[in-house]
Amino acid sequence: MKDHIVMPLWTCCLFIVVMNTTMFNVSLPIIIHDLQITSDLGSWVISSYSIGYALSTVIYSRLSDRVPVRKLLTVGLLILGLSSLLGLFAHSFAVLLLTRILQSAGAGVMAGLGLVIASRYIPLERRGAAIALISSGSAMAFGLGPIVGGLVSEYWGWNGLFAITVLVLIALPVLLYFLPNETTKTDQPFDTTGAILTTLNAVTLLVAITQQSLLWFAVGILSLVVHILYIRKAKLSFINPQVFKAPGYTRLVMIGFCVLVVNLGNLFLMPLVLADLFARSSLAIGLLIAPGAIVAAFMARYIGRWIDQYGNMRFLIIGHVLLAAVLTLFMLGLNQSAFVITVGYLFFSPAISASMSSLNNEASRILPKSQIGSGMGVLQLVQFFGGSVSVAACGLLLHRIPHVTVEQAYHYVYGCLLIVAIVSLVLVICHHRASRPTSPAFLSNNS
């Protein structure tokens, strides 16, 4: 595989896919007004895509153990591109919601298979750079999404946002040409029952959080118990329990959960802070956040090289220390100036890129090759779930902390994110210490 062609193009497609979330954030008020729907109903324009994206990511990753990557990519991008065409003509909430769900069903192929092909076909000495490139695409998409969404909505309406996602169809023939040919592995059956149970787990728990429903929470816990019992009896389950036997994998999953809680929580809070405390417009908010995303994209190639040269753990620790420092700055100095957000995000965004790149690279290192698809899929599912939980929890905390001003509420919520970052840093240090005695090669490469 010519990774110098495939990985940059893959990153561009992933950039569009991830930006498809943040573009709609700034357009949601217009959508609610145009379609005459409530804000609660309108929120599903965002959450339906996020939930479907997380689930389809792990499904494509799991399928890659059995189905050739080229075939999965074709199906995923066709679903994404054709559903985006439908979105250009969506003039009712039902059609819009259907379009967003279909988009998410195809969008997961980029995140789900990006790490799989990097882990499967790129040598370990170059893999860090490839994974860092992918991470930079996501980081830049989160930062530039509000700008693009604001500009497109202002001049072409919110339907015009779907035109950007259609562009992934242009990349499909090029990727198919350069990706390696694979054969279907009939000895790796796909567990449909397990996939359905995984979907139920994620959807019910996320709905319980977003709707603050004890009934949905009880249903989610029940479905989780049923799934655990099923995994114990199934021979080849959708969630492969063998991946958790890889040394340190469970810790990496917990770290990934924490990092996405911090990342998406901050991305959710920054626009609100800039709007509520400093009265910035949607376009101004995007311009204040964009420099950090651009720096992360610029630094990606260097971060990847440094990870390959100096090891994963060094940059996991550095990234976490920077995250904790920025969150401390936001917690203490949030009300000083809007540029506190800009300066802080200049360090926060590259720190997220370094943390996620080294985390994913470390996971690919410890997982057996036969478990790459399922292991990386589970890791990403937990990460996205953590991000979705974070957004819901931050939103609830902002409005549920009693007897405080809006400004004080932001300080408290950032304090909660800081605690999560510190917990994650402790887990990173524990993982480093636990790995050193059992692997001399790890010690020499990562200390």
C-alpha positions in Angstrom: 0.0 0.0 0.0 1.3 3.5 -0.9 0.6 5.0 2.5 2.1 8.4 1.4 -1.0 8.7 -0.9 -3.6 6.8 1.0 -3.2 8.3 4.5 -3.3 12.0 3.5 -6.4 11.4 1.3 -7.9 9.3 4.1 -7.2 12.2 6.5 -9.0 14.6 4.2 -12.1 12.4 4.1 -12.0 12.0 7.8 -11.7 15.8 8.2 -15.0 16.1 6.2 -16.7 13.3 8.2 -15.8 14.8 11.6 -16.6 18.3 10.5 -20.0 17.1 9.6 -20.8 17.1 13.4 -19.5 20.6 14.3 -20.9 22.3 11.1 -24.4 21.6 12.2 -23.8 22.9 15.8 -23.8 26.5 14.7 -26.7 26.0 12.2 -29.0 24.3 14.7 -30.9 27.5 15.7 -31.6 28.2 12.0 -32.8 24.6 11.4 -35.1 24.8 14.5 -36.6 28.1 13.2 -37.0 26.9 9.6 -38.6 23.6 10.4 -40.7 25.0 13.3 -39.5 22.3 15.8 -38.6 22.4 19.5 -35.0 22.7 20.6 -35.2 19.2 22.2 -36.3 17.7 18.9 -33.6 19.7 17.1 -30.9 18.4 19.3 -31.4 15.0 17.7 -29.9 16.5 14.4 -26.6 16.4 16.3 -27.0 13.5 18.7 -28.4 11.1 16.1 -25.3 11.6 14.0 -22.9 11.2 17.0 -24.6 8.0 18.2 -24.7 6.4 14.8 -21.1 7.5 14.0 -19.8 5.8 17.2 -21.7 2.6 16.5 -20.9 2.3 12.8 -17.2 3.0 13.7 -16.9 -0.2 15.8 -19.1 -2.2 13.3 -16.8 -1.4 10.4 -13.8 -2.1 12.5 -15.2 -5.5 13.6 -16.2 -6.3 10.0 -12.7 -5.7 8.8 -11.6 -8.9 10.5 -13.8 -10.7 7.9 -14.7 -8.5 5.0 -12.0 -6.8 2.7 -11.4 -3.1 3.5 -12.0 -2.1 -0.1 -15.6 -3.5 0.0 -16.4 -1.9 3.4 -15.0 1.4 2.2 -17.1 1.3 -1.0 -20.3 0.6 1.0 -19.6 3.2 3.7 -18.7 6.1 1.4 -21.6 5.4 -1.0 -24.0 5.5 1.9 -22.5 8.7 3.2 -22.3 10.4 -0.2 -25.8 9.4 -1.5 -27.5 10.2 1.8 -25.8 13.7 1.7 -27.3 14.2 -1.8 -30.7 13.5 -0.2 -29.9 16.0 2.5 -29.6 18.8 -0.2 -33.4 18.4 -0.7 -34.4 17.8 3.0 -37.2 20.3 3.8 -38.9 18.4 6.7 -37.6 17.2 10.1 -38.4 13.6 9.2 -36.3 13.6 6.1 -33.5 15.6 7.8 -33.3 13.1 10.7 -33.4 10.2 8.3 -30.5 11.8 6.3 -28.4 12.3 9.4 -28.9 8.7 10.5 -27.9 7.4 7.1 -24.9 9.7 7.0 -23.7 8.3 10.4 -24.1 4.8 9.1 -21.6 5.5 6.3 -19.4 8.0 8.1 -18.0 5.4 10.6 -16.1 3.7 7.9 -13.5 6.5 7.9 -12.8 6.4 11.6 -13.3 2.7 11.9 -11.0 1.6 9.2 -8.4 4.4 9.3 -6.6 3.0 12.4 -7.1 -0.6 11.1 -5.3 0.0 7.8 -2.6 2.0 9.6 -2.1 -0.8 12.1 -2.3 -3.6 9.5 -0.3 -2.2 6.6 2.1 0.5 7.9 5.4 -0.7 9.6 5.7 0.1 13.3 8.5 2.6 12.7 6.2 4.8 10.5 2.9 4.0 12.1 3.1 6.8 14.7 3.3 9.4 11.9 0.3 7.9 10.1 -1.9 7.8 13.1 -0.9 11.3 14.1 -1.9 12.5 10.6 -5.3 10.9 11.1 -5.7 12.5 14.6 -4.8 15.9 13.2 -7.6 15.7 10.6 -10.1 15.1 13.5 -8.6 17.9 15.6 -8.7 20.4 12.7 -12.2 19.4 11.8 -13.4 20.2 15.3 -11.9 23.7 15.2 -12.8 24.6 11.6 -16.3 23.1 11.6 -18.0 26.1 13.2 -16.4 28.5 10.7 -17.4 26.4 7.7 -20.8 25.8 9.1 -21.4 29.5 9.8 -20.2 30.6 6.3 -22.2 27.9 4.4 -25.4 28.5 6.4 -25.2 32.2 5.9 -24.8 32.2 2.1 -26.3 28.8 1.0 -28.6 27.8 3.8 -28.2 24.8 6.1 -29.0 22.4 3.2 -25.7 23.5 1.7 -23.8 21.8 4.5 -24.7 18.5 2.9 -22.8 19.5 -0.3 -19.5 19.4 1.5 -20.0 15.8 2.6 -20.8 14.7 -1.0 -17.1 15.4 -1.8 -16.1 12.1 -0.2 -17.3 10.4 -3.3 -14.5 12.0 -5.3 -11.9 10.2 -3.1 -13.5 6.8 -3.4 -12.0 5.6 -6.7 -8.5 6.9 -5.8 -8.6 5.0 -2.4 -9.8 1.9 -4.1 -7.0 2.0 -6.6 -4.2 2.2 -4.0 -5.6 0.1 -1.2 -4.4 -3.5 -1.1 -6.5 -6.4 -2.2 -7.8 -8.7 0.5 -9.8 -11.9 0.6 -12.9 -12.6 2.6 -12.1 -14.5 5.8 -14.8 -17.1 6.2 -13.3 -18.3 9.4 -14.3 -15.0 11.1 -18.1 -15.0 11.3 -19.9 -11.7 12.1 -21.9 -11.7 15.4 -25.1 -10.0 14.4 -26.7 -10.5 17.8 -23.7 -9.0 19.6 -23.8 -6.0 17.2 -27.5 -5.4 18.0 -26.8 -5.7 21.8 -23.9 -3.2 21.5 -26.2 -0.8 19.7 -28.8 -1.2 22.4 -26.3 -0.6 25.1 -25.0 2.7 23.6 -28.3 4.1 22.4 -30.2 3.4 25.6 -27.5 4.8 27.9 -27.0 7.9 25.8 -30.7 8.5 25.6 -30.9 8.1 29.4 -28.3 10.8 29.9 -29.6 13.2 27.3 -33.2 12.8 28.4 -32.4 12.4 32.2 -34.6 9.4 32.2 -34.3 6.8 35.0 -36.5 4.4 32.9 -34.0 4.5 30.0 -31.1 4.2 32.4 -32.7 1.0 33.8 -33.2 -0.3 30.3 -29.6 0.5 29.4 -28.3 -1.3 32.5 -30.5 -4.3 31.8 -29.3 -4.5 28.2 -25.7 -4.3 29.4 -26.2 -7.2 31.8 -27.8 -9.3 29.0 -24.9 -8.4 26.7 -22.3 -9.5 29.3 -24.1 -12.8 29.8 -24.2 -13.3 26.1 -20.5 -12.6 25.7 -19.7 -15.2 28.3 -21.6 -17.9 26.3 -20.8 -16.8 22.7 -17.9 -18.4 20.9 -17.1 -15.4 18.6 -18.9 -12.4 20.0 -19.0 -8.9 18.4 -17.1 -7.5 21.4 -14.2 -9.8 21.5 -13.3 -10.4 25.2 -9.9 -11.6 24.2 -8.7 -8.1 23.5 -9.0 -7.2 27.2 -6.3 -9.9 27.9 -3.7 -7.9 26.0 -1.4 -6.3 28.6 -2.6 -2.8 29.5 -5.4 -2.7 26.9 -8.1 -2.1 29.6 -6.1 0.9 31.0 -5.8 2.3 27.4 -9.5 2.0 27.0 -10.1 3.9 30.2 -7.5 6.6 29.2 -9.2 6.9 25.8 -12.6 7.4 27.5 -11.1 10.2 29.8 -9.3 12.0 26.9 -12.5 12.2 24.8 -14.5 13.4 27.9 -12.0 16.2 28.2 -11.8 17.0 24.5 -15.4 17.0 23.6 -16.3 18.6 26.9 -14.0 21.5 26.1 -15.2 21.8 22.5 -18.7 22.0 23.8 -17.9 24.6 26.4 -15.6 27.0 24.5 -18.3 28.3 22.1 -20.7 28.7 25.0 -18.2 30.6 27.0 -17.4 32.9 24.1 -21.1 33.5 23.4 -22.3 33.9 27.0 -19.4 35.7 28.6 -18.1 37.7 25.7 -21.1 37.9 23.3 -19.1 36.6 20.3 -21.0 35.6 17.1 -20.8 32.2 15.6 -18.3 33.2 13.0 -16.2 35.1 15.6 -16.2 32.0 17.8 -15.0 29.9 15.0 -12.2 32.3 14.2 -11.1 32.4 17.9 -11.0 28.6 18.0 -9.4 28.0 14.6 -5.8 28.9 15.4 -5.5 26.0 17.8 -6.9 23.5 15.2 -4.5 24.8 12.6 -1.5 24.5 14.9 -2.5 20.9 15.7 -2.7 20.1 12.0 0.7 21.7 11.3 2.3 19.9 14.3 0.9 16.5 13.3 3.7 15.4 11.1 6.3 16.3 13.7 4.3 14.7 16.5 4.1 11.5 14.5 7.8 11.5 13.8 8.6 12.2 17.5 6.3 9.4 18.6 8.1 7.0 16.2 11.5 8.2 17.5 10.9 8.6 21.2 8.0 6.3 21.9 4.3 6.5 22.9 4.5 7.0 26.6 6.6 10.1 26.5 4.0 11.9 24.4 1.0 10.5 26.3 2.5 12.0 29.5 3.4 15.3 27.8 0.0 15.6 26.2 -1.8 15.0 29.5 0.3 17.5 31.4 -0.5 20.1 28.8 -4.2 19.3 28.9 -4.2 19.6 32.7 -2.4 22.9 32.5 -4.8 24.4 30.0 -7.8 23.3 31.9 -6.4 24.9 35.0 -6.0 28.1 33.0 -9.6 28.0 31.8 -10.9 27.2 35.3 -9.0 30.1 36.9 -8.8 32.8 34.2 -11.9 32.2 32.0 -13.4 35.6 32.7 -10.3 37.7 31.9 -10.5 37.8 28.1 -11.9 35.9 25.1 -8.3 35.5 24.0 -7.6 33.2 27.0 -9.6 30.6 25.1 -7.6 31.2 21.9 -4.2 31.0 23.7 -5.2 28.0 25.7 -6.5 26.1 22.7 -3.2 26.7 20.9 -1.8 24.3 23.4 -4.9 22.1 24.1 -5.4 21.0 20.5 -1.8 19.8 19.8 -1.9 18.1 23.3 -5.1 16.2 22.3 -3.5 15.2 19.0 -0.3 14.0 20.8 -2.4 12.1 23.4 -4.7 10.4 20.9 -2.0 9.6 18.4 0.3 8.0 21.1 -2.7 6.2 22.7 -3.9 4.6 19.5 -0.3 3.8 18.4 0.2 2.1 21.8 -3.0 0.1 21.4 -2.0 -1.1 18.0 1.4 -2.1 19.4 0.1 -4.3 22.2 -2.8 -5.9 20.3 -2.2 -9.1 18.3 -2.6 -8.6 14.6 -5.6 -10.9 14.5 -7.4 -8.7 17.0 -6.5 -5.2 15.6 -10.0 -4.7 14.0 -12.0 -5.6 17.1 -9.6 -4.0 19.6 -9.3 -0.7 17.8 -13.1 -0.7 17.2 -13.9 -1.2 20.9 -11.3 1.5 21.8 -13.0 4.0 19.4 -16.5 3.1 20.5 -15.6 3.8 24.2 -13.9 7.0 23.2 -16.9 8.3 21.2 -19.2 7.2 24.0 -17.1 9.1 26.5 -17.3 12.2 24.3 -21.1 11.9 24.0 -21.5 11.5 27.8 -19.2 14.5 28.4 -21.3 16.8 26.2 -24.5 15.7 28.0 -23.0 15.9 31.4 -21.4 19.4 30.9 -24.8 20.7 29.6 -26.6 19.3 32.7 -24.0 20.7 35.1 -24.2 24.2 33.6 -27.9 24.4 34.4 -28.0 22.2 37.6 -25.4 23.8 39.9 -27.5 25.7 42.4 -27.0 29.3 43.6 -24.1 30.2 41.2 -23.8 32.7 38.3 -23.3 31.6 34.7 -19.6 32.5 35.0 -19.1 30.5 38.1 -20.9 27.5 36.6 -18.3 27.4 33.8 -15.5 27.5 36.3 -17.0 24.5 38.2 -17.5 22.5 35.0 -14.0 23.1 33.9 -12.9 22.0 37.3 -14.7 18.7 36.7 -12.8 18.3 33.4 -9.6 19.0 35.1 -10.2 16.2 37.6 -10.9 13.8 34.7 -7.6 14.9 33.0 -5.7 14.2 36.3 -7.3 10.8 36.6 -6.3 10.0 33.1 -2.7 11.2 33.8 -2.5 8.8 36.8 -3.7 6.0 34.5 -1.0 6.8 32.0 1.7 6.7 34.7 0.3 3.4 36.0 0.4 2.0 32.5 4.0 3.1 31.9 5.1 1.6 35.2 3.3 -1.7 34.6 4.6 -2.1 31.1 8.3 -1.4 31.8 9.2 -4.6 33.8 7.6 -7.0 31.4 8.9 -5.7 28.1 12.5 -4.6 27.7 11.8 -3.5 24.2 9.1 -1.3 25.5 11.4 0.2 28.1 14.0 1.1 25.5 11.5 2.6 23.1 9.3 4.5 25.4 11.3 5.6 28.4 
